[in-house]
Amino acid sequence: MFTGFTPETVDFLWGIRMSNNREWFLQHKKQYTDTLYEPMKALGQAVFQPFLEKPGNILKVSRIYRDARMHPPTPYKESLWLCIRQEVDWWAENPCLYFEITPEGASYGFFYWKPRTAVLETFRQRIAAKPDEFLSLIHDTEQATGQPISAQCYKRPKIPENPALAPYFAWKGEIGCTRTIEPGEKLFGPQLEDEVRDFFEKLAPLYEYFNQYAV
């Protein structure tokens, strides 16, 4: 059961940023487990419930340990995250619903970091063929969530015949619809579970739409 993050969660993350070494971490490992890792797992299990019946969805919860094979400058991450996505080789090339907590607070929502070039071409073809379907999805998602959908754009995008599609033909990556929370009452406490799950459910049509292209 998710009972919430606490000020001690954020204290730990600031601590690992300022003292990113094995000695400090071992002295604070129980704080990591009790206030960060176990609550993140519990939150993941709670918000994943509406997605259990959808084919291919999996829940991933990160660990704080960096991959030593990548020769990182520090042994530990400064954040922890969970994500709902398809079972794929590299998550960055596929859409996901995520929650991440850092020393500065948390962010959560839909994110599609690095869609492949071929995927974007198929996407443009699809929205050109069915513009009303896509434009309705964008409108309905932004209305339901109260958040804009944004993206990194090409400097010289392809120009569609339908002017209403021009902003979306320019999409290159980092497609997202997210919220942020600073440390405080909204971040600390069990009510966060309901807020994140509700946001994920409102983003589900957008997530499922982009999964058509990515898998």
Backbone as a chain_set.jsonl record, in Angstrom:
{"seq": "MFTGFTPETVDFLWGIRMSNNREWFLQHKKQYTDTLYEPMKALGQAVFQPFLEKPGNILKVSRIYRDARMHPPTPYKESLWLCIRQEVDWWAENPCLYFEITPEGASYGFFYWKPRTAVLETFRQRIAAKPDEFLSLIHDTEQATGQPISAQCYKRPKIPENPALAPYFAWKGEIGCTRTIEPGEKLFGPQLEDEVRDFFEKLAPLYEYFNQYAV", "coords": {"N": [[0.846, -1.203, 0.0], [0.53, 2.195, -0.871], [1.729, 4.773, 1.029], [2.769, 7.215, 0.827], [5.338, 9.618, -0.067], [7.91, 11.342, 1.834], [9.284, 14.17, 3.688], [11.776, 13.157, 4.347], [12.382, 11.566, 2.186], [13.067, 13.39, 0.168], [15.185, 14.613, 1.481], [17.025, 12.515, 1.456], [17.561, 12.322, -1.313], [18.731, 14.812, -1.846], [20.939, 14.427, -0.268], [22.299, 12.333, -1.583], [22.968, 13.623, -3.887], [24.8, 15.525, -2.98], [26.697, 13.96, -1.721], [27.787, 11.72, -3.28], [28.734, 8.816, -2.958], [29.96, 5.56, -2.027], [30.342, 5.109, 0.726], [28.755, 7.079, 2.048], [26.253, 6.342, 1.029], [25.854, 3.727, 2.042], [25.61, 4.261, 4.737], [23.163, 5.46, 4.714], [21.395, 3.71, 3.637], [19.096, 2.389, 4.613], [17.327, 4.528, 4.854], [17.044, 5.153, 2.16], [15.764, 2.78, 1.244], [13.403, 2.66, 2.852], [12.115, 5.174, 2.571], [12.145, 5.875, -0.08], [12.629, 3.818, -2.197], [10.847, 1.59, -1.571], [8.328, 2.996, -1.224], [8.128, 3.972, -3.889], [7.856, 1.601, -5.39], [5.398, 0.74, -4.347], [3.711, 2.813, -5.166], [3.93, 2.479, -7.92], [2.712, -0.071, -8.286], [0.116, 0.574, -7.56], [-0.754, 2.576, -9.432], [-0.562, 1.151, -11.726], [-2.656, -0.582, -11.897], [-5.058, 0.029, -13.546], [-4.042, -0.605, -16.028], [-3.443, -3.214, -16.274], [-4.978, -5.041, -17.72], [-4.535, -4.381, -20.325], [-3.028, -5.397, -23.314], [0.411, -6.288, -23.356], [1.468, -4.289, -21.701], [3.831, -3.277, -19.254], [5.222, -2.797, -15.97], [7.842, -0.844, -14.785], [10.256, -0.218, -12.319], [12.799, 1.87, -11.349], [16.192, 1.439, -10.113], [18.511, 2.814, -7.752], [21.125, 2.462, -8.31], [23.782, 3.045, -10.522], [24.696, 1.822, -13.797], [27.601, 0.176, -13.864], [29.002, -0.582, -16.089], [28.779, 1.445, -17.866], [30.613, 3.3, -17.202], [30.156, 5.52, -15.348], [30.393, 8.83, -13.844], [29.641, 8.959, -11.207], [28.465, 6.719, -8.631], [25.737, 6.454, -8.045], [22.326, 7.192, -8.891], [20.549, 10.336, -9.031], [17.879, 10.426, -8.826], [14.689, 8.717, -8.835], [12.518, 6.555, -10.611], [9.383, 5.415, -12.023], [7.818, 3.555, -14.644], [5.269, 2.927, -17.076], [5.023, 0.906, -19.779], [5.488, -0.688, -23.03], [6.918, -3.971, -23.518], [10.029, -3.686, -24.561], [13.141, -3.256, -26.428], [14.567, -0.839, -26.028], [13.589, 1.682, -24.006], [13.449, 4.412, -24.6], [12.78, 4.786, -27.237], [10.121, 4.433, -27.356], [6.715, 5.136, -26.375], [5.729, 6.161, -23.059], [4.227, 6.111, -19.769], [5.035, 7.882, -16.937], [6.563, 8.401, -13.679], [8.656, 10.454, -11.849], [10.945, 11.194, -9.268], [12.936, 13.728, -7.857], [15.59, 15.661, -6.262], [14.486, 18.196, -6.447], [11.768, 17.874, -6.576], [8.909, 16.366, -8.124], [7.943, 14.885, -11.288], [5.479, 13.881, -13.67], [3.618, 11.901, -16.052], [2.862, 11.628, -19.566], [5.347, 10.579, -21.886], [7.46, 10.635, -24.715], [10.36, 10.014, -25.808], [12.499, 9.588, -27.86], [11.385, 9.007, -30.649], [11.66, 6.838, -33.461], [12.897, 7.663, -36.763], [11.519, 6.457, -38.905], [9.149, 5.814, -37.628], [8.077, 8.329, -37.088], [7.582, 9.175, -39.68], [5.576, 7.394, -40.496], [3.674, 8.174, -38.64], [3.126, 10.834, -39.526], [1.983, 10.281, -41.997], [-0.298, 8.943, -41.177], [-1.757, 10.864, -39.653], [-2.207, 12.715, -41.619], [-3.898, 11.316, -43.268], [-6.046, 10.825, -41.574], [-6.984, 13.304, -40.206], [-8.944, 14.448, -38.479], [-9.395, 12.543, -36.49], [-6.928, 12.548, -35.115], [-6.617, 15.278, -34.351], [-8.83, 15.564, -32.717], [-8.113, 13.834, -30.668], [-5.885, 15.179, -29.557], [-7.101, 17.571, -28.714], [-9.065, 16.576, -26.901], [-7.452, 15.311, -24.991], [-5.895, 17.424, -23.948], [-7.938, 18.982, -22.897], [-9.016, 17.248, -20.968], [-6.871, 16.814, -19.21], [-5.928, 19.33, -18.606], [-3.462, 20.189, -19.344], [-0.901, 21.194, -21.659], [0.162, 19.55, -24.707], [3.372, 19.017, -25.681], [6.416, 19.279, -27.677], [9.727, 18.576, -28.923], [10.878, 20.178, -31.857], [11.458, 19.924, -35.425], [13.737, 22.045, -37.164], [13.336, 22.639, -39.8], [10.636, 21.625, -40.772], [8.555, 19.185, -42.508], [5.935, 20.209, -44.676], [2.515, 20.049, -44.281], [-0.458, 19.351, -46.27], [-2.77, 20.065, -45.021], [-3.227, 22.814, -43.102], [-3.783, 22.809, -40.355], [-2.418, 20.708, -39.325], [0.202, 21.393, -39.259], [1.772, 22.105, -36.876], [2.191, 19.586, -35.788], [3.391, 18.031, -37.713], [5.878, 18.996, -37.419], [6.94, 17.78, -35.205], [9.607, 16.232, -33.523], [10.718, 14.857, -31.359], [10.759, 14.097, -27.793], [8.093, 14.256, -26.99], [5.493, 15.208, -24.987], [3.224, 15.244, -22.166], [2.884, 16.57, -19.25], [3.062, 16.921, -15.645], [4.309, 18.825, -12.855], [5.529, 18.713, -9.482], [6.362, 20.435, -6.611], [8.383, 19.897, -3.655], [6.374, 19.26, -0.846], [3.016, 19.487, 0.475], [1.439, 18.289, -1.588], [3.131, 16.4, -2.667], [3.833, 14.813, -0.54], [2.287, 12.23, 1.074], [-0.574, 9.948, 0.962], [-2.5, 10.705, -0.924], [-1.351, 11.324, -3.302], [-1.209, 9.066, -4.898], [-3.835, 8.76, -6.014], [-3.977, 11.074, -7.579], [-1.922, 10.739, -9.47], [-2.661, 8.319, -10.706], [-5.171, 9.031, -11.788], [-4.382, 10.999, -13.629], [-2.783, 9.464, -15.339], [-4.742, 7.741, -16.385], [-6.291, 9.538, -17.845], [-4.471, 10.166, -19.754], [-4.201, 7.835, -21.122], [-5.482, 7.306, -23.72], [-3.815, 8.827, -25.438], [-1.316, 7.66, -24.999], [-1.859, 5.021, -25.899], [-2.461, 5.542, -28.555], [0.013, 6.351, -29.665], [1.447, 4.052, -29.236], [0.687, 2.434, -31.29], [2.411, 2.964, -33.373], [4.939, 2.584, -32.405], [5.586, -0.035, -31.573]], "CA": [[0.0, 0.0, 0.0], [1.288, 3.437, -0.934], [1.394, 5.699, 2.111], [3.289, 8.54, 0.496], [6.721, 10.03, 0.166], [8.021, 12.192, 3.011], [10.441, 15.063, 3.596], [12.995, 12.359, 4.414], [12.654, 11.117, 0.817], [13.787, 14.468, -0.509], [16.466, 14.766, 2.184], [17.937, 11.491, 0.947], [17.963, 12.658, -2.682], [19.709, 15.893, -1.74], [22.155, 13.863, 0.294], [23.037, 11.577, -2.592], [23.543, 14.596, -4.824], [25.933, 16.201, -2.36], [27.691, 12.988, -1.241], [27.524, 10.556, -4.122], [29.796, 7.839, -2.779], [29.484, 4.331, -1.405], [30.333, 5.231, 2.193], [27.563, 7.823, 2.451], [25.048, 5.588, 0.694], [25.676, 2.612, 2.966], [25.153, 4.821, 6.003], [21.791, 5.926, 4.552], [20.678, 2.745, 2.792], [17.752, 2.152, 5.155], [16.524, 5.691, 4.472], [16.733, 4.941, 0.742], [14.791, 1.697, 1.097], [12.136, 2.924, 3.537], [11.436, 6.419, 2.192], [12.199, 6.12, -1.529], [12.444, 2.663, -3.079], [9.611, 0.859, -1.271], [7.172, 3.8, -1.637], [8.027, 4.036, -5.349], [7.275, 0.332, -5.826], [3.984, 0.717, -3.97], [3.014, 3.736, -6.053], [3.861, 1.836, -9.231], [1.7, -1.124, -8.276], [-1.206, 1.195, -7.466], [-1.148, 3.272, -10.655], [-0.545, 0.196, -12.829], [-3.865, -1.406, -11.881], [-5.94, 0.192, -14.701], [-3.368, -0.999, -17.266], [-3.136, -4.641, -16.198], [-5.709, -5.81, -18.724], [-4.153, -3.963, -21.671], [-1.96, -6.302, -23.774], [1.787, -5.842, -23.544], [1.941, -3.283, -20.753], [4.62, -3.712, -18.111], [5.609, -1.768, -15.009], [9.252, -0.85, -14.429], [10.687, 0.697, -11.269], [14.254, 1.949, -11.433], [16.993, 1.354, -8.905], [19.372, 3.985, -7.633], [22.491, 2.104, -8.69], [24.126, 3.237, -11.928], [25.32, 0.688, -14.474], [29.048, 0.379, -13.843], [29.548, -0.821, -17.424], [28.724, 2.697, -18.624], [31.681, 4.148, -16.671], [29.592, 6.796, -14.901], [31.244, 9.581, -12.928], [29.176, 8.734, -9.839], [27.885, 5.369, -8.555], [24.302, 6.42, -7.762], [21.47, 8.166, -9.554], [20.012, 11.385, -8.166], [16.43, 10.382, -8.934], [14.11, 7.388, -8.978], [11.343, 6.671, -11.454], [8.631, 4.255, -12.468], [7.17, 3.803, -15.934], [4.395, 1.938, -17.701], [5.363, 0.889, -21.204], [5.511, -1.999, -23.638], [8.175, -4.704, -23.363], [10.816, -3.306, -25.732], [14.576, -3.276, -26.203], [15.024, 0.441, -25.495], [12.387, 2.426, -23.65], [13.448, 5.784, -25.117], [12.185, 4.807, -28.568], [8.723, 4.046, -27.215], [5.976, 5.984, -25.442], [5.551, 5.626, -21.703], [3.669, 6.911, -18.684], [6.124, 7.819, -15.957], [6.633, 9.261, -12.5], [10.05, 10.563, -11.418], [11.174, 12.094, -8.143], [14.288, 14.264, -7.8], [15.696, 16.559, -5.11], [13.663, 19.405, -6.629], [10.352, 17.55, -6.571], [8.53, 15.239, -8.98], [7.208, 15.11, -12.519], [4.812, 12.656, -14.102], [2.74, 12.053, -17.206], [3.189, 10.909, -20.801], [6.568, 11.055, -22.525], [7.956, 9.847, -25.848], [11.621, 10.738, -25.896], [13.238, 9.527, -29.116], [10.751, 8.174, -31.673], [12.487, 6.59, -34.638], [12.551, 8.439, -37.962], [10.485, 5.732, -39.649], [7.912, 5.924, -36.858], [7.538, 9.671, -37.307], [7.061, 9.237, -41.043], [4.287, 6.701, -40.455], [2.787, 9.056, -37.882], [2.689, 11.935, -40.384], [1.08, 9.723, -42.993], [-1.564, 8.603, -40.519], [-2.547, 12.048, -39.296], [-2.629, 13.343, -42.871], [-5.032, 10.541, -43.782], [-7.158, 10.911, -40.628], [-6.672, 14.469, -39.359], [-9.951, 14.704, -37.448], [-9.146, 11.603, -35.407], [-5.784, 12.993, -34.333], [-6.869, 16.589, -33.755], [-9.768, 15.339, -31.611], [-7.342, 13.241, -29.577], [-5.1, 16.245, -28.931], [-8.033, 18.464, -28.024], [-9.691, 15.898, -25.764], [-6.432, 15.064, -23.966], [-5.562, 18.69, -23.293], [-9.094, 19.391, -22.108], [-9.176, 16.356, -19.822], [-5.753, 16.931, -18.271], [-5.599, 20.714, -18.309], [-2.047, 20.376, -19.651], [-0.585, 21.176, -23.085], [1.044, 18.522, -25.248], [4.479, 19.74, -26.298], [7.415, 18.419, -28.313], [10.853, 19.171, -29.631], [10.471, 20.27, -33.25], [12.445, 20.119, -36.477], [13.907, 23.432, -37.582], [12.754, 22.74, -41.141], [9.705, 20.49, -40.864], [7.755, 18.98, -43.705], [4.712, 21.032, -44.661], [1.348, 19.247, -44.677], [-1.486, 20.033, -47.062], [-3.728, 20.596, -44.056], [-2.487, 23.722, -42.21], [-4.029, 22.493, -38.944], [-1.477, 19.668, -38.911], [1.579, 21.896, -39.346], [2.541, 21.983, -35.632], [2.46, 18.183, -35.463], [4.367, 17.58, -38.697], [7.187, 19.475, -36.961], [7.395, 17.036, -34.04], [10.838, 15.458, -33.7], [10.917, 14.008, -30.195], [10.41, 14.669, -26.484], [6.656, 14.523, -26.988], [5.102, 15.007, -23.605], [2.141, 15.932, -21.47], [3.382, 16.272, -17.907], [2.861, 17.821, -14.51], [5.403, 18.858, -11.889], [5.15, 18.972, -8.089], [7.46, 20.799, -5.732], [8.257, 19.265, -2.329], [5.331, 19.871, -0.034], [1.836, 18.691, 0.805], [0.97, 17.484, -2.716], [4.059, 15.304, -2.898], [3.91, 13.968, 0.652], [0.998, 11.724, 1.512], [-1.169, 8.912, 0.113], [-3.37, 11.252, -1.956], [-0.594, 11.389, -4.559], [-1.58, 7.885, -5.685], [-5.045, 9.037, -6.782], [-3.708, 12.117, -8.563], [-1.111, 10.18, -10.551], [-3.462, 7.326, -11.422], [-6.178, 9.76, -12.562], [-3.693, 11.638, -14.747], [-2.408, 8.395, -16.268], [-5.939, 7.258, -17.083], [-6.67, 10.555, -18.829], [-3.459, 10.134, -20.811], [-4.176, 6.509, -21.74], [-5.728, 7.327, -25.169], [-2.634, 9.345, -26.117], [-0.313, 6.606, -24.878], [-2.244, 3.911, -26.768], [-2.365, 6.009, -29.942], [1.416, 6.318, -30.115], [1.922, 2.669, -29.212], [0.408, 1.83, -32.59], [3.532, 3.187, -34.265], [6.248, 2.301, -31.801], [5.867, -1.454, -31.338]], "C": [[0.878, 1.248, 0.0], [0.82, 4.382, 0.166], [2.007, 7.077, 1.903], [4.79, 8.66, 0.654], [6.724, 10.997, 1.35], [9.154, 13.193, 2.803], [11.77, 14.303, 3.65], [13.376, 11.793, 3.041], [13.505, 12.144, 0.096], [15.136, 14.718, 0.154], [17.483, 13.751, 1.664], [18.448, 11.865, -0.448], [18.944, 13.828, -2.703], [21.037, 15.354, -1.205], [22.978, 13.116, -0.735], [23.62, 12.501, -3.653], [24.815, 15.215, -4.252], [27.053, 15.232, -1.955], [27.509, 11.678, -1.998], [28.705, 9.589, -4.054], [29.251, 6.666, -1.961], [29.389, 4.452, 0.117], [29.079, 5.944, 2.666], [26.308, 6.993, 2.196], [24.81, 4.448, 1.678], [25.179, 3.084, 4.324], [23.669, 5.212, 5.943], [20.942, 4.947, 3.733], [19.265, 2.47, 3.304], [16.818, 3.311, 4.813], [16.115, 5.59, 3.003], [15.616, 3.914, 0.584], [13.427, 2.087, 1.649], [11.392, 4.126, 2.99], [11.403, 6.67, 0.688], [11.848, 4.877, -2.336], [11.134, 1.916, -2.817], [8.365, 1.698, -1.578], [7.015, 3.892, -3.156], [7.437, 2.742, -5.901], [5.776, 0.275, -5.528], [3.165, 1.647, -4.857], [2.863, 3.113, -7.44], [2.78, 0.77, -9.29], [0.29, -0.542, -8.248], [-1.635, 1.816, -8.791], [-1.171, 2.34, -11.857], [-1.851, -0.589, -12.944], [-4.766, -1.211, -13.103], [-5.347, -0.319, -16.011], [-3.061, -2.496, -17.316], [-3.776, -5.433, -17.335], [-5.34, -5.438, -20.149], [-2.958, -4.794, -22.134], [-0.602, -5.605, -23.859], [2.312, -4.847, -22.544], [2.737, -3.93, -19.625], [4.907, -2.513, -17.215], [7.09, -1.932, -14.7], [9.496, 0.178, -13.332], [12.206, 0.697, -11.256], [14.894, 1.678, -10.076], [17.962, 2.529, -8.892], [20.805, 3.719, -8.096], [22.71, 2.354, -10.189], [24.766, 1.97, -12.482], [26.823, 0.945, -14.577], [29.683, 0.176, -15.214], [29.582, 0.444, -18.267], [29.79, 3.687, -18.168], [31.157, 5.508, -16.227], [30.539, 7.523, -13.96], [30.877, 9.367, -11.467], [28.45, 7.398, -9.778], [26.368, 5.321, -8.409], [23.564, 7.504, -8.549], [20.956, 9.178, -8.532], [18.49, 11.444, -8.24], [15.985, 8.924, -8.979], [12.826, 7.543, -9.787], [10.639, 5.332, -11.599], [8.075, 4.583, -13.84], [6.314, 2.62, -16.336], [4.668, 2.017, -19.193], [5.219, -0.521, -21.735], [6.869, -2.663, -23.369], [8.985, -4.508, -24.636], [12.298, -3.326, -25.377], [15.077, -1.988, -25.561], [13.824, 1.343, -25.26], [12.31, 3.78, -24.33], [12.813, 5.893, -26.496], [10.698, 4.475, -28.543], [8.017, 4.939, -26.206], [5.84, 5.337, -24.075], [4.766, 6.609, -20.856], [4.649, 6.774, -17.526], [5.851, 8.708, -14.749], [8.087, 9.262, -12.073], [10.151, 11.556, -10.277], [12.653, 12.443, -8.077], [14.417, 15.127, -6.551], [14.779, 17.781, -5.213], [12.169, 19.138, -6.551], [10.074, 16.368, -7.477], [7.895, 15.737, -10.263], [6.588, 13.794, -12.946], [3.898, 12.955, -15.281], [3.136, 11.154, -18.352], [4.463, 11.483, -21.384], [7.002, 10.069, -23.599], [9.232, 10.533, -26.286], [12.235, 10.749, -27.291], [12.544, 8.604, -30.129], [11.653, 8.026, -32.9], [11.981, 7.375, -35.833], [11.432, 7.767, -38.743], [9.133, 5.813, -38.944], [7.262, 7.287, -37.084], [6.972, 9.818, -38.715], [5.702, 8.55, -41.129], [3.25, 7.54, -39.719], [2.258, 10.185, -38.755], [1.715, 11.446, -41.454], [-0.296, 9.455, -42.391], [-2.386, 9.849, -40.207], [-2.977, 12.818, -40.535], [-3.85, 12.643, -43.445], [-6.267, 10.676, -42.894], [-6.934, 12.088, -39.677], [-7.67, 14.682, -38.228], [-9.751, 13.8, -36.241], [-8.031, 12.115, -34.5], [-6.05, 14.322, -33.64], [-7.862, 16.477, -32.597], [-9.053, 14.744, -30.409], [-6.545, 14.303, -28.833], [-6.009, 17.158, -28.111], [-8.599, 17.815, -26.772], [-8.687, 15.661, -24.633], [-6.091, 16.342, -23.217], [-6.718, 19.2, -22.449], [-9.222, 18.553, -20.845], [-8.101, 16.574, -18.764], [-5.491, 18.354, -17.813], [-4.149, 21.047, -18.575], [-1.826, 20.382, -21.163], [0.258, 19.961, -23.449], [2.129, 19.245, -26.03], [5.468, 18.756, -26.899], [8.593, 19.253, -28.78], [10.536, 19.118, -31.125], [11.661, 20.389, -34.202], [12.546, 21.61, -36.81], [13.3, 23.67, -38.96], [11.808, 21.557, -41.359], [9.062, 20.371, -42.235], [6.446, 19.74, -43.561], [3.534, 20.185, -45.118], [0.395, 20.056, -45.561], [-2.52, 20.688, -46.156], [-2.983, 21.499, -43.069], [-2.659, 23.402, -40.723], [-3.049, 21.457, -38.411], [-0.035, 20.155, -38.854], [2.352, 21.772, -38.029], [2.977, 20.551, -35.344], [3.39, 17.532, -36.489], [5.778, 17.98, -38.266], [7.741, 18.668, -35.801], [8.586, 16.157, -34.377], [11.058, 14.467, -32.56], [10.515, 14.736, -28.933], [8.949, 15.102, -26.444], [6.126, 14.237, -25.588], [3.873, 15.784, -23.184], [2.349, 15.613, -19.997], [2.957, 17.321, -16.885], [4.09, 17.768, -13.616], [4.851, 19.201, -10.502], [6.402, 19.34, -7.315], [7.303, 20.061, -4.396], [7.234, 20.008, -1.477], [4.143, 18.946, 0.102], [1.385, 17.794, -0.34], [1.852, 16.274, -2.977], [4.07, 14.307, -1.742], [2.507, 13.522, 1.056], [0.372, 10.778, 0.513], [-2.05, 9.447, -1.005], [-2.666, 11.357, -3.308], [-0.954, 10.226, -5.474], [-2.787, 8.174, -6.573], [-4.785, 10.06, -7.883], [-2.924, 11.563, -9.751], [-1.924, 9.181, -11.365], [-4.516, 8.003, -12.297], [-5.549, 10.413, -13.796], [-3.305, 10.598, -15.793], [-3.625, 7.901, -17.055], [-6.416, 8.258, -18.132], [-5.696, 10.597, -20.003], [-3.442, 8.817, -21.575], [-4.486, 6.538, -23.242], [-4.531, 7.841, -25.968], [-1.524, 8.295, -26.13], [-0.614, 5.459, -25.844], [-2.157, 4.298, -28.241], [-0.939, 5.879, -30.438], [2.012, 4.91, -30.042], [1.652, 1.945, -30.526], [1.617, 1.9, -33.523], [4.835, 2.616, -33.725], [6.585, 0.829, -31.713], [5.935, -2.226, -32.638]], "O": [[1.838, 1.35, 0.764], [-0.355, 4.744, 0.222], [1.793, 7.991, 2.699], [5.424, 7.913, 1.4], [5.665, 11.421, 1.814], [9.908, 13.074, 1.837], [12.766, 14.741, 3.075], [14.555, 11.568, 2.767], [14.528, 11.817, -0.507], [16.121, 15.001, -0.528], [18.651, 14.079, 1.456], [19.64, 11.736, -0.727], [19.886, 13.832, -3.495], [22.112, 15.772, -1.635], [24.202, 13.238, -0.768], [24.651, 12.192, -4.25], [25.795, 15.405, -4.973], [28.214, 15.628, -1.856], [27.124, 10.66, -1.423], [29.551, 9.543, -4.947], [28.221, 6.774, -1.296], [28.444, 3.943, 0.721], [28.407, 5.473, 3.584], [25.408, 6.943, 3.035], [23.676, 4.228, 2.103], [24.412, 2.384, 4.985], [22.998, 5.289, 6.973], [19.896, 5.319, 3.202], [18.336, 2.334, 2.508], [15.644, 3.093, 4.514], [14.979, 5.902, 2.645], [14.64, 4.153, -0.127], [12.406, 1.872, 0.994], [10.162, 4.115, 2.941], [10.711, 7.578, 0.228], [10.87, 4.882, -3.083], [10.388, 1.64, -3.756], [7.414, 1.163, -2.148], [5.892, 3.889, -3.66], [6.594, 2.788, -6.797], [4.986, -0.182, -6.354], [2.05, 1.308, -5.254], [1.803, 3.207, -8.059], [2.013, 0.718, -10.251], [-0.626, -1.103, -8.848], [-2.766, 1.606, -9.23], [-1.732, 2.686, -12.897], [-2.119, -1.196, -13.981], [-5.216, -2.209, -13.667], [-6.066, -0.454, -17.001], [-2.485, -2.984, -18.289], [-3.184, -6.382, -17.85], [-5.776, -6.099, -21.092], [-1.966, -4.888, -21.411], [-0.487, -4.488, -24.364], [3.513, -4.577, -22.534], [2.369, -4.985, -19.109], [4.841, -1.364, -17.651], [7.543, -3.034, -14.388], [9.005, 1.305, -13.403], [12.83, -0.36, -11.162], [14.229, 1.686, -9.039], [18.194, 3.161, -9.923], [21.597, 4.648, -8.252], [21.91, 1.921, -11.018], [25.307, 1.153, -11.736], [27.254, 1.84, -15.304], [30.768, 0.692, -15.482], [30.311, 0.523, -19.256], [29.863, 4.798, -18.692], [31.656, 6.54, -16.676], [31.4, 6.896, -13.343], [31.709, 9.569, -10.582], [27.869, 6.976, -10.778], [25.763, 4.27, -8.621], [24.102, 8.576, -8.83], [20.933, 8.912, -7.33], [17.881, 12.405, -7.77], [16.801, 8.017, -9.141], [12.128, 8.548, -9.662], [11.207, 4.271, -11.338], [7.881, 5.753, -14.171], [6.594, 1.473, -15.988], [4.554, 3.084, -19.795], [4.874, -1.442, -20.995], [7.843, -1.988, -23.035], [8.67, -5.093, -25.672], [12.674, -3.4, -24.208], [15.913, -2.027, -24.658], [13.126, 1.721, -26.201], [11.212, 4.259, -24.613], [12.356, 6.968, -26.887], [10.088, 4.261, -29.59], [8.65, 5.447, -25.28], [5.835, 4.112, -23.954], [4.656, 7.79, -21.188], [5.047, 5.663, -17.176], [5.032, 9.626, -14.791], [8.696, 8.201, -11.944], [9.531, 12.619, -10.303], [13.515, 11.576, -8.222], [13.43, 15.308, -5.838], [14.349, 18.332, -4.2], [11.38, 20.078, -6.466], [10.902, 15.464, -7.594], [7.379, 16.853, -10.329], [7.102, 12.722, -12.626], [3.463, 14.088, -15.488], [3.673, 10.065, -18.153], [4.664, 12.698, -21.392], [6.927, 8.852, -23.427], [9.202, 11.508, -27.038], [12.467, 11.822, -27.849], [13.063, 7.53, -30.435], [12.32, 8.974, -33.315], [10.8, 7.713, -35.918], [10.5, 8.433, -39.192], [8.092, 5.874, -39.599], [6.047, 7.385, -37.251], [5.979, 10.519, -38.912], [4.781, 9.067, -41.762], [2.09, 7.607, -40.127], [1.06, 10.468, -38.731], [0.739, 12.125, -41.773], [-1.324, 9.709, -43.019], [-3.588, 9.88, -40.473], [-3.999, 13.503, -40.512], [-4.726, 13.278, -44.032], [-7.396, 10.647, -43.384], [-6.719, 11.89, -38.481], [-7.276, 15.061, -37.125], [-9.916, 14.234, -35.101], [-8.165, 12.117, -33.277], [-5.737, 14.474, -32.46], [-7.753, 17.206, -31.611], [-9.344, 15.1, -29.267], [-6.536, 14.319, -27.602], [-5.714, 17.474, -26.959], [-8.615, 18.426, -25.704], [-9.028, 15.794, -23.458], [-6.008, 16.343, -21.989], [-6.498, 19.791, -21.392], [-9.505, 19.084, -19.771], [-8.381, 16.525, -17.566], [-4.901, 18.569, -16.754], [-3.645, 22.063, -18.097], [-2.501, 19.644, -21.88], [0.976, 19.413, -22.612], [1.828, 20.007, -26.948], [5.378, 17.551, -26.666], [8.482, 20.459, -29.002], [9.988, 18.127, -31.607], [12.725, 20.887, -33.833], [11.556, 22.338, -36.744], [12.812, 24.761, -39.253], [12.151, 20.602, -42.055], [9.03, 21.324, -43.014], [5.919, 19.893, -42.459], [3.55, 19.656, -46.229], [0.444, 21.286, -45.588], [-3.076, 21.735, -46.486], [-2.184, 21.003, -42.274], [-1.772, 23.694, -39.922], [-2.863, 21.334, -37.201], [0.855, 19.41, -38.443], [3.512, 21.359, -38.062], [4.018, 20.329, -34.725], [4.1, 16.582, -36.162], [6.757, 17.372, -38.698], [8.904, 18.845, -35.438], [8.584, 15.435, -35.374], [11.536, 13.356, -32.788], [9.995, 15.851, -28.984], [8.615, 16.17, -25.932], [6.3, 13.134, -25.069], [3.53, 16.821, -23.752], [2.028, 14.514, -19.545], [2.555, 18.435, -17.222], [4.826, 16.781, -13.619], [3.838, 19.89, -10.374], [7.398, 18.62, -7.367], [6.197, 19.646, -4.049], [7.241, 21.237, -1.406], [4.26, 17.744, -0.133], [0.987, 16.653, -0.104], [1.377, 15.243, -3.453], [4.287, 13.112, -1.94], [1.644, 14.351, 1.344], [0.737, 10.792, -0.663], [-2.33, 8.716, -1.955], [-3.323, 11.468, -4.343], [-0.999, 10.386, -6.694], [-2.763, 7.865, -7.764], [-5.308, 9.933, -8.99], [-3.227, 11.879, -10.902], [-1.873, 9.203, -12.594], [-4.73, 7.585, -13.435], [-6.128, 10.378, -14.882], [-3.476, 10.822, -16.992], [-3.534, 7.67, -18.261], [-6.895, 7.861, -19.194], [-6.053, 11.013, -21.105], [-2.737, 8.696, -22.577], [-3.803, 5.844, -23.995], [-4.26, 7.343, -27.06], [-0.877, 8.076, -27.153], [0.287, 4.98, -26.533], [-1.814, 3.466, -29.082], [-0.708, 5.348, -31.524], [2.991, 4.621, -30.729], [2.313, 0.955, -30.84], [1.824, 1.016, -34.355], [5.717, 2.218, -34.485], [7.76, 0.467, -31.772], [6.164, -3.435, -32.627]]}, "num_chains": 1, "name": "protein.A"}
